[in-house]
């Protein structure tokens, strides 16, 4: 009887040790950079990124410098160093003046899947043909298509713009988005996202940053590529992962300038095809350029 009791005590002790180990392991995992970003995103009202259960960290390639290894383990410092190097290479462009967010929204929709030159030409043509947003909203869709044809995908963008303008008027009684003034970033982004199909996180963030100076990081294909090559996100991660990371680590006053510099870098140096790694100002801190 005494032996059975001793065995039971030993088994109970082992069970308690395993339970504590699991608890301690969970506490450690909550302190990782990914968990910190998820916690911050949740506090700011953003959707919590999907948990990566059972996914082991990818092994780093051979030949990476100890300095880069340190940066890859501290994404906040990695972003800070990236910011300093890009400002040194491309300068610092601060946010200058606010503009009409309705015009910013229409212009951003026009910019989807086309160049800045084409979208600017389409926006100017639209405003020349229809001087008020009310006229744009109520015009025959074919006339709006014709006005924006130079921007590409006119048959898709014209009804999208009209639906968005009508939704703004139905909700606020005017073609006006001054309700965004002073609104917290994530609340303002959620409002823009709710206005209709075709307005995603990138479009909403561009409107907030360029029209209102709100520190919402607009992540396009260039910025997403730069983040992936540096090792800040995984190659297959969505743009929203980069957005969450950058908004959690970049000083709000630097968001506009860093956005501009990352776009320049992605277009001029870190190109999708044949990137110019030899002359890259970020090569020392780049996972892609290190091997």
C-alpha positions in Angstrom: 0.0 0.0 0.0 2.8 2.3 0.9 4.5 1.5 -2.5 1.4 2.3 -4.4 1.0 5.6 -2.6 4.6 6.5 -3.4 4.1 5.7 -7.1 1.0 7.9 -7.1 2.9 10.7 -5.5 5.7 10.4 -8.1 3.2 10.4 -11.0 1.4 13.4 -9.6 4.7 15.2 -9.3 5.6 14.5 -12.9 2.2 15.7 -14.1 2.6 18.9 -12.2 6.1 19.5 -13.6 4.8 18.9 -17.2 1.9 21.3 -16.5 4.3 24.0 -15.3 6.6 23.4 -18.3 3.7 23.9 -20.7 2.6 27.0 -18.9 6.2 28.4 -18.9 6.5 27.6 -22.6 3.3 29.4 -23.3 4.5 32.4 -21.4 7.7 32.5 -23.4 5.9 32.3 -26.7 3.7 35.2 -25.7 6.8 37.3 -25.4 8.0 36.8 -29.0 8.0 39.7 -31.5 5.0 38.2 -33.4 3.0 38.0 -30.2 3.9 41.5 -29.3 2.7 42.8 -32.7 -0.5 40.8 -32.4 -1.2 42.2 -29.0 -0.5 45.8 -30.2 -2.7 45.2 -33.3 -5.5 43.9 -31.1 -5.3 46.9 -28.8 -5.5 49.3 -31.8 -8.6 47.6 -33.1 -6.9 45.7 -36.0 -7.7 42.1 -36.8 -5.4 39.7 -35.0 -3.1 37.9 -37.4 -3.8 34.2 -37.8 -1.7 32.1 -35.4 1.0 29.9 -37.0 0.5 26.7 -35.0 3.2 24.1 -35.2 5.3 26.1 -37.6 9.0 26.0 -36.9 11.2 29.1 -37.8 12.8 28.7 -41.2 16.6 28.1 -40.9 18.8 31.0 -41.9 21.1 30.5 -44.9 24.8 30.0 -44.3 27.1 33.1 -44.7 24.9 35.6 -42.9 26.8 38.1 -40.8 26.4 38.1 -37.0 25.1 41.7 -37.3 22.3 40.6 -39.7 21.5 37.7 -37.4 21.0 40.1 -34.6 18.7 42.4 -36.6 16.6 39.4 -37.8 16.0 38.6 -34.1 14.9 42.2 -33.4 12.5 43.5 -36.0 12.1 46.9 -34.3 15.8 47.6 -34.6 15.9 46.1 -38.1 13.2 48.6 -39.2 15.0 51.5 -37.4 18.3 50.8 -39.2 16.4 50.4 -42.5 14.8 53.8 -42.0 18.1 55.5 -41.3 19.8 54.0 -44.3 17.0 54.9 -46.7 16.8 58.5 -45.4 20.5 58.7 -46.0 20.1 57.4 -49.5 16.9 59.1 -50.6 16.3 62.0 -48.2 13.3 62.8 -46.0 10.0 63.9 -47.4 7.6 65.1 -44.7 3.9 65.3 -45.0 3.0 68.8 -46.2 -0.6 69.6 -46.5 -4.0 68.0 -46.2 -6.4 67.6 -49.1 -10.0 66.4 -49.8 -10.2 62.8 -48.7 -13.1 62.1 -51.2 -10.8 63.2 -54.0 -8.0 61.2 -52.4 -10.3 58.1 -52.4 -11.4 58.5 -56.0 -7.8 59.1 -57.1 -6.6 56.0 -55.2 -9.2 53.8 -56.9 -8.1 55.2 -60.2 -4.5 54.3 -59.3 -5.2 50.6 -58.9 -3.3 48.5 -61.4 -1.9 51.4 -63.4 1.0 53.9 -63.3 0.9 57.2 -61.4 1.0 59.0 -64.8 -2.0 57.2 -66.1 -4.1 57.6 -62.9 -3.3 61.3 -62.7 -4.3 61.8 -66.3 -7.6 59.9 -65.6 -8.3 62.0 -62.5 -7.8 65.3 -64.3 -10.0 64.1 -67.2 -12.8 63.1 -64.7 -12.7 66.4 -62.9 -12.7 68.3 -66.2 -15.7 66.3 -67.5 -17.6 66.3 -64.1 -16.7 69.3 -61.9 -18.6 68.0 -58.8 -18.8 64.6 -57.1 -22.5 64.7 -57.4 -22.2 64.9 -61.2 -19.8 61.9 -61.2 -22.2 59.9 -59.0 -25.3 60.5 -61.1 -23.8 60.5 -64.6 -24.4 57.5 -67.0 -21.7 55.0 -66.2 -20.5 54.9 -69.8 -19.7 58.6 -69.6 -17.7 58.1 -66.5 -15.9 55.2 -68.2 -15.0 57.4 -71.1 -13.7 60.1 -68.9 -11.3 57.8 -67.0 -10.3 55.5 -69.9 -6.7 56.7 -69.9 -6.3 55.2 -66.4 -7.1 51.6 -67.6 -9.7 49.2 -66.4 -12.4 51.9 -66.8 -15.3 49.4 -67.0 -14.4 48.2 -63.5 -13.4 51.5 -61.9 -16.3 53.7 -63.1 -19.1 51.8 -61.4 -16.8 51.3 -58.3 -16.3 55.0 -58.0 -20.0 55.8 -58.5 -21.0 53.2 -55.9 -18.5 54.6 -53.4 -19.7 58.2 -53.9 -23.3 57.2 -53.5 -22.5 55.3 -50.3 -20.7 58.4 -48.9 -23.7 60.6 -49.7 -26.2 58.1 -48.3 -24.3 57.7 -45.1 -23.3 61.3 -44.4 -25.8 63.4 -46.4 -23.0 65.0 -48.6 -20.1 64.0 -50.7 -17.8 64.7 -47.8 -15.6 62.7 -45.5 -14.7 65.3 -42.9 -16.0 62.8 -40.4 -12.5 61.3 -40.6 -10.9 64.4 -39.0 -9.6 63.5 -35.6 -10.8 59.9 -35.8 -8.3 57.3 -34.5 -6.4 55.7 -37.3 -7.8 52.2 -37.1 -11.4 53.5 -36.7 -10.9 55.8 -39.7 -9.5 52.9 -41.8 -12.4 50.6 -40.8 -14.9 53.3 -41.9 -13.2 53.6 -45.3 -13.1 49.8 -45.7 -16.9 49.7 -45.1 -17.7 52.0 -48.0 -17.7 49.3 -50.5 -16.1 46.7 -52.7 -12.7 47.7 -54.1 -11.5 49.6 -51.0 -8.9 47.5 -49.3 -6.4 48.2 -46.6 -3.9 49.7 -49.0 -6.4 52.1 -50.6 -7.8 53.1 -47.1 -4.3 53.7 -45.8 -3.2 55.8 -48.8 -6.2 58.1 -48.3 -5.5 58.5 -44.6 -1.8 59.1 -45.1 -1.8 61.3 -48.2 -5.0 63.3 -47.7 -5.1 63.6 -43.9 -1.5 63.0 -42.7 -2.6 60.1 -40.5 0.2 57.6 -39.8 -1.4 54.7 -41.7 1.3 52.7 -43.6 0.3 52.1 -47.2 1.9 48.9 -48.3 2.1 48.4 -52.0 3.9 45.7 -54.0 7.3 47.5 -53.8 7.1 47.9 -50.0 6.0 44.3 -49.5 8.8 43.1 -51.7 11.4 45.2 -49.8 10.1 43.9 -46.4 10.2 40.3 -47.6 13.7 40.5 -49.0 15.1 42.2 -45.9 13.6 39.3 -43.8 11.1 41.5 -42.0 8.2 39.2 -43.2 8.1 35.9 -45.0 8.1 35.8 -48.8 4.5 34.6 -48.9 3.1 36.8 -46.1 0.3 39.2 -47.1 0.8 42.9 -47.3 -1.2 43.3 -44.2 1.5 41.6 -42.2 4.0 44.2 -43.4 1.5 47.0 -42.6 1.0 45.7 -39.0 4.8 45.4 -38.5 5.6 48.9 -39.9 2.8 50.6 -38.0 4.0 49.0 -34.8 7.6 49.9 -35.2 7.9 53.2 -37.2 7.6 56.5 -35.4 4.3 58.1 -36.6 6.1 61.2 -37.7 8.3 59.1 -40.0 5.5 57.1 -41.7 5.1 59.4 -44.7 8.8 59.8 -45.4 9.6 56.1 -45.0 6.7 55.2 -47.3 8.1 57.5 -50.0 11.7 56.2 -49.5 10.6 52.5 -49.6 8.7 53.1 -52.8 11.7 54.8 -54.4 14.0 52.0 -53.3 11.6 49.3 -54.6 11.3 51.0 -58.0 15.0 52.0 -58.5 17.0 49.3 -56.8 15.1 46.5 -55.2 13.2 45.7 -58.4 11.1 42.6 -58.9 13.3 41.5 -61.8 17.1 41.9 -61.8 17.5 43.9 -58.5 20.6 46.0 -58.2 22.0 44.3 -55.1 25.6 45.4 -55.8 24.8 49.1 -55.2 22.0 48.6 -52.6 22.2 50.8 -49.5 20.4 48.1 -47.6 22.6 45.2 -48.6 24.3 44.9 -45.2 20.9 44.3 -43.5 19.2 42.3 -46.3 18.6 38.6 -46.1 18.0 38.3 -49.8 21.2 40.2 -50.7 23.4 38.3 -48.3 23.4 35.1 -50.3 
